[in-house]
Amino acid sequence: MSYKFSAIVEKEGKWYVALCPELDVASQGETVEEALENLKEAVKLYMETASPEEIQSGLSTPPLVTTLEVSV
């Protein structure tokens, strides 16, 4: 079975940190590609041990990604 999740990647120092917000799973790598591959592996491992309810909860609440403007 195949699932589709979101991935957010940010640079932190010399590392790229990748987060799957639906499952609250994160990983890192020295490149964006490595961070995403490591995140895929971390999500697979999570799904092997998570209950069906935990997985379904992540699938039913997709993140809202938007922009905001702040005046200082």
N, CA, C and O atoms as a GROMACS GRO file, in nm:
protein
  288
    1MET      N    1   0.085  -0.117   0.000
    1MET     CA    2   0.000   0.000   0.000
    1MET      C    3   0.090   0.124   0.000
    1MET      O    4   0.196   0.125   0.061
    2SER      N    5   0.045   0.227  -0.068
    2SER     CA    6   0.123   0.350  -0.080
    2SER      C    7   0.047   0.466  -0.016
    2SER      O    8  -0.075   0.477  -0.032
    3TYR      N    9   0.118   0.549   0.055
    3TYR     CA   10   0.060   0.667   0.121
    3TYR      C   11   0.133   0.791   0.073
    3TYR      O   12   0.250   0.784   0.035
    4LYS      N   13   0.064   0.904   0.074
    4LYS     CA   14   0.126   1.031   0.036
    4LYS      C   15   0.120   1.125   0.156
    4LYS      O   16   0.012   1.152   0.209
    5PHE      N   17   0.237   1.175   0.198
    5PHE     CA   18   0.248   1.266   0.310
    5PHE      C   19   0.320   1.393   0.267
    5PHE      O   20   0.382   1.397   0.160
    6SER      N   21   0.312   1.494   0.348
    6SER     CA   22   0.384   1.619   0.325
    6SER      C   23   0.525   1.609   0.382
    6SER      O   24   0.551   1.532   0.474
    7ALA      N   25   0.615   1.688   0.324
    7ALA     CA   26   0.751   1.696   0.378
    7ALA      C   27   0.793   1.843   0.378
    7ALA      O   28   0.778   1.913   0.278
    8ILE      N   29   0.844   1.887   0.490
    8ILE     CA   30   0.896   2.023   0.504
    8ILE      C   31   1.046   2.009   0.528
    8ILE      O   32   1.088   1.935   0.617
    9VAL      N   33   1.125   2.081   0.450
    9VAL     CA   34   1.271   2.073   0.463
    9VAL      C   35   1.325   2.211   0.496
    9VAL      O   36   1.294   2.308   0.428
   10GLU      N   37   1.405   2.217   0.601
   10GLU     CA   38   1.469   2.343   0.642
   10GLU      C   39   1.618   2.317   0.661
   10GLU      O   40   1.659   2.208   0.699
   11LYS      N   41   1.696   2.419   0.634
   11LYS     CA   42   1.841   2.408   0.657
   11LYS      C   43   1.869   2.456   0.799
   11LYS      O   44   1.828   2.565   0.839
   12GLU      N   45   1.940   2.374   0.874
   12GLU     CA   46   1.982   2.408   1.010
   12GLU      C   47   2.132   2.385   1.019
   12GLU      O   48   2.178   2.272   1.032
   13GLY      N   49   2.206   2.494   1.012
   13GLY     CA   50   2.352   2.481   1.011
   13GLY      C   51   2.396   2.414   0.883
   13GLY      O   52   2.358   2.458   0.774
   14LYS      N   53   2.475   2.308   0.894
   14LYS     CA   54   2.520   2.238   0.774
   14LYS      C   55   2.426   2.125   0.734
   14LYS      O   56   2.449   2.058   0.633
   15TRP      N   57   2.321   2.101   0.811
   15TRP     CA   58   2.228   1.991   0.788
   15TRP      C   59   2.096   2.041   0.731
   15TRP      O   60   2.057   2.156   0.752
   16TYR      N   61   2.028   1.953   0.659
   16TYR     CA   62   1.890   1.976   0.617
   16TYR      C   63   1.803   1.886   0.704
   16TYR      O   64   1.828   1.767   0.716
   17VAL      N   65   1.700   1.945   0.762
   17VAL     CA   66   1.608   1.871   0.847
   17VAL      C   67   1.477   1.857   0.773
   17VAL      O   68   1.420   1.956   0.727
   18ALA      N   69   1.428   1.734   0.762
   18ALA     CA   70   1.303   1.706   0.693
   18ALA      C   71   1.200   1.658   0.794
   18ALA      O   72   1.229   1.574   0.879
   19LEU      N   73   1.078   1.713   0.785
   19LEU     CA   74   0.970   1.682   0.878
   19LEU      C   75   0.848   1.638   0.802
   19LEU      O   76   0.810   1.700   0.702
   20CYS      N   77   0.785   1.531   0.847
   20CYS     CA   78   0.653   1.489   0.800
   20CYS      C   79   0.554   1.536   0.906
   20CYS      O   80   0.541   1.470   1.010
   21PRO      N   81   0.484   1.648   0.884
   21PRO     CA   82   0.400   1.705   0.989
   21PRO      C   83   0.279   1.619   1.025
   21PRO      O   84   0.232   1.624   1.139
   22GLU      N   85   0.228   1.541   0.932
   22GLU     CA   86   0.111   1.458   0.962
   22GLU      C   87   0.141   1.353   1.068
   22GLU      O   88   0.054   1.320   1.150
   23LEU      N   89   0.264   1.301   1.068
   23LEU     CA   90   0.301   1.195   1.162
   23LEU      C   91   0.397   1.243   1.270
   23LEU      O   92   0.429   1.168   1.362
   24ASP      N   93   0.443   1.367   1.259
   24ASP     CA   94   0.541   1.423   1.352
   24ASP      C   95   0.668   1.339   1.355
   24ASP      O   96   0.720   1.306   1.461
   25VAL      N   97   0.716   1.305   1.234
   25VAL     CA   98   0.838   1.227   1.217
   25VAL      C   99   0.940   1.315   1.146
   25VAL      O  100   0.905   1.384   1.050
   26ALA      N  101   1.064   1.314   1.191
   26ALA     CA  102   1.167   1.398   1.131
   26ALA      C  103   1.293   1.318   1.108
   26ALA      O  104   1.316   1.214   1.170
   27SER      N  105   1.376   1.369   1.018
   27SER     CA  106   1.507   1.312   0.991
   27SER      C  107   1.596   1.423   0.937
   27SER      O  108   1.552   1.537   0.925
   28GLN      N  109   1.720   1.390   0.904
   28GLN     CA  110   1.811   1.492   0.854
   28GLN      C  111   1.908   1.431   0.755
   28GLN      O  112   1.918   1.309   0.742
   29GLY      N  113   1.978   1.518   0.684
   29GLY     CA  114   2.080   1.474   0.590
   29GLY      C  115   2.167   1.592   0.551
   29GLY      O  116   2.135   1.707   0.580
   30GLU      N  117   2.278   1.563   0.486
   30GLU     CA  118   2.369   1.669   0.443
   30GLU      C  119   2.320   1.741   0.318
   30GLU      O  120   2.367   1.850   0.288
   31THR      N  121   2.226   1.680   0.245
   31THR     CA  122   2.164   1.743   0.128
   31THR      C  123   2.012   1.730   0.141
   31THR      O  124   1.963   1.652   0.223
   32VAL      N  125   1.940   1.808   0.062
   32VAL     CA  126   1.793   1.797   0.062
   32VAL      C  127   1.753   1.655   0.026
   32VAL      O  128   1.667   1.596   0.090
   33GLU      N  129   1.815   1.600  -0.078
   33GLU     CA  130   1.781   1.467  -0.124
   33GLU      C  131   1.805   1.362  -0.016
   33GLU      O  132   1.723   1.272   0.004
   34GLU      N  133   1.918   1.374   0.053
   34GLU     CA  134   1.950   1.278   0.159
   34GLU      C  135   1.851   1.292   0.275
   34GLU      O  136   1.808   1.192   0.332
   35ALA      N  137   1.816   1.416   0.309
   35ALA     CA  138   1.719   1.438   0.417
   35ALA      C  139   1.584   1.376   0.382
   35ALA      O  140   1.520   1.315   0.468
   36LEU      N  141   1.541   1.390   0.256
   36LEU     CA  142   1.413   1.334   0.215
   36LEU      C  143   1.418   1.181   0.212
   36LEU      O  144   1.322   1.115   0.252
   37GLU      N  145   1.527   1.124   0.165
   37GLU     CA  146   1.540   0.977   0.166
   37GLU      C  147   1.540   0.924   0.308
   37GLU      O  148   1.478   0.822   0.337
   38ASN      N  149   1.610   0.994   0.397
   38ASN     CA  150   1.612   0.952   0.538
   38ASN      C  151   1.474   0.966   0.601
   38ASN      O  152   1.435   0.885   0.684
   39LEU      N  153   1.400   1.070   0.561
   39LEU     CA  154   1.265   1.087   0.612
   39LEU      C  155   1.174   0.974   0.564
   39LEU      O  156   1.094   0.922   0.642
   40LYS      N  157   1.187   0.935   0.439
   40LYS     CA  158   1.108   0.821   0.389
   40LYS      C  159   1.132   0.697   0.473
   40LYS      O  160   1.039   0.626   0.510
   41GLU      N  161   1.257   0.671   0.502
   41GLU     CA  162   1.292   0.555   0.583
   41GLU      C  163   1.234   0.568   0.725
   41GLU      O  164   1.183   0.470   0.780
   42ALA      N  165   1.243   0.686   0.783
   42ALA     CA  166   1.189   0.708   0.917
   42ALA      C  167   1.038   0.691   0.919
   42ALA      O  168   0.984   0.635   1.014
   43VAL      N  169   0.969   0.738   0.815
   43VAL     CA  170   0.823   0.722   0.807
   43VAL      C  171   0.788   0.574   0.793
   43VAL      O  172   0.694   0.527   0.857
   44LYS      N  173   0.862   0.500   0.710
   44LYS     CA  174   0.838   0.356   0.697
   44LYS      C  175   0.852   0.286   0.831
   44LYS      O  176   0.768   0.204   0.868
   45LEU      N  177   0.958   0.317   0.904
   45LEU     CA  178   0.980   0.256   1.035
   45LEU      C  179   0.868   0.292   1.132
   45LEU      O  180   0.822   0.207   1.209
   46TYR      N  181   0.825   0.418   1.128
   46TYR     CA  182   0.715   0.461   1.215
   46TYR      C  183   0.589   0.381   1.184
   46TYR      O  184   0.521   0.333   1.274
   47MET      N  185   0.559   0.367   1.055
   47MET     CA  186   0.436   0.300   1.015
   47MET      C  187   0.438   0.151   1.047
   47MET      O  188   0.332   0.090   1.064
   48GLU      N  189   0.556   0.091   1.056
   48GLU     CA  190   0.566  -0.049   1.094
   48GLU      C  191   0.527  -0.072   1.240
   48GLU      O  192   0.484  -0.181   1.276
   49THR      N  193   0.543   0.031   1.324
   49THR     CA  194   0.515   0.015   1.466
   49THR      C  195   0.392   0.090   1.513
   49THR      O  196   0.343   0.064   1.623
   50ALA      N  197   0.340   0.182   1.432
   50ALA     CA  198   0.223   0.262   1.472
   50ALA      C  199   0.096   0.180   1.459
   50ALA      O  200   0.087   0.087   1.379
   51SER      N  201  -0.001   0.216   1.538
   51SER     CA  202  -0.132   0.151   1.528
   51SER      C  203  -0.205   0.204   1.404
   51SER      O  204  -0.174   0.314   1.357
   52PRO      N  205  -0.300   0.129   1.352
   52PRO     CA  206  -0.379   0.179   1.239
   52PRO      C  207  -0.449   0.311   1.270
   52PRO      O  208  -0.466   0.394   1.181
   53GLU      N  209  -0.488   0.330   1.394
   53GLU     CA  210  -0.554   0.455   1.434
   53GLU      C  211  -0.458   0.573   1.424
   53GLU      O  212  -0.496   0.681   1.380
   54GLU      N  213  -0.332   0.553   1.465
   54GLU     CA  214  -0.233   0.661   1.457
   54GLU      C  215  -0.206   0.698   1.311
   54GLU      O  216  -0.194   0.816   1.279
   55ILE      N  217  -0.196   0.599   1.226
   55ILE     CA  218  -0.172   0.626   1.084
   55ILE      C  219  -0.292   0.697   1.024
   55ILE      O  220  -0.276   0.795   0.951
   56GLN      N  221  -0.411   0.649   1.053
   56GLN     CA  222  -0.532   0.711   0.998
   56GLN      C  223  -0.547   0.855   1.047
   56GLN      O  224  -0.593   0.941   0.972
   57SER      N  225  -0.510   0.881   1.171
   57SER     CA  226  -0.517   1.017   1.224
   57SER      C  227  -0.428   1.110   1.144
   57SER      O  228  -0.468   1.222   1.113
   58GLY      N  229  -0.308   1.066   1.110
   58GLY     CA  230  -0.218   1.146   1.028
   58GLY      C  231  -0.271   1.170   0.889
   58GLY      O  232  -0.252   1.278   0.832
   59LEU      N  233  -0.339   1.070   0.833
   59LEU     CA  234  -0.394   1.083   0.698
   59LEU      C  235  -0.516   1.174   0.695
   59LEU      O  236  -0.543   1.237   0.593
   60SER      N  237  -0.589   1.181   0.805
   60SER     CA  238  -0.713   1.259   0.805
   60SER      C  239  -0.694   1.406   0.839
   60SER      O  240  -0.788   1.484   0.831
   61THR      N  241  -0.572   1.445   0.877
   61THR     CA  242  -0.548   1.584   0.913
   61THR      C  243  -0.431   1.641   0.836
   61THR      O  244  -0.323   1.661   0.892
   62PRO      N  245  -0.450   1.668   0.706
   62PRO     CA  246  -0.338   1.725   0.629
   62PRO      C  247  -0.304   1.864   0.680
   62PRO      O  248  -0.392   1.936   0.725
   63PRO      N  249  -0.178   1.901   0.673
   63PRO     CA  250  -0.137   2.033   0.723
   63PRO      C  251  -0.187   2.144   0.632
   63PRO      O  252  -0.203   2.125   0.511
   64LEU      N  253  -0.210   2.258   0.690
   64LEU     CA  254  -0.242   2.378   0.614
   64LEU      C  255  -0.114   2.459   0.602
   64LEU      O  256  -0.058   2.503   0.702
   65VAL      N  257  -0.069   2.477   0.480
   65VAL     CA  258   0.052   2.557   0.456
   65VAL      C  259   0.008   2.683   0.385
   65VAL      O  260  -0.055   2.677   0.280
   66THR      N  261   0.043   2.797   0.444
   66THR     CA  262   0.004   2.926   0.388
   66THR      C  263   0.113   3.027   0.417
   66THR      O  264   0.217   2.992   0.472
   67THR      N  265   0.091   3.150   0.383
   67THR     CA  266   0.184   3.257   0.415
   67THR      C  267   0.116   3.357   0.506
   67THR      O  268  -0.007   3.361   0.515
   68LEU      N  269   0.195   3.436   0.573
   68LEU     CA  270   0.141   3.544   0.653
   68LEU      C  271   0.233   3.664   0.645
   68LEU      O  272   0.352   3.650   0.617
   69GLU      N  273   0.177   3.780   0.668
   69GLU     CA  274   0.255   3.904   0.663
   69GLU      C  275   0.259   3.964   0.802
   69GLU      O  276   0.156   3.974   0.869
   70VAL      N  277   0.377   4.004   0.845
   70VAL     CA  278   0.396   4.061   0.977
   70VAL      C  279   0.467   4.196   0.961
   70VAL      O  280   0.571   4.204   0.896
   71SER      N  281   0.411   4.299   1.020
   71SER     CA  282   0.477   4.430   1.020
   71SER      C  283   0.544   4.451   1.154
   71SER      O  284   0.486   4.424   1.259
   72VAL      N  285   0.667   4.499   1.149
   72VAL     CA  286   0.744   4.520   1.274
   72VAL      C  287   0.783   4.666   1.281
   72VAL      O  288   0.848   4.708   1.377
   0.00000   0.00000   0.00000
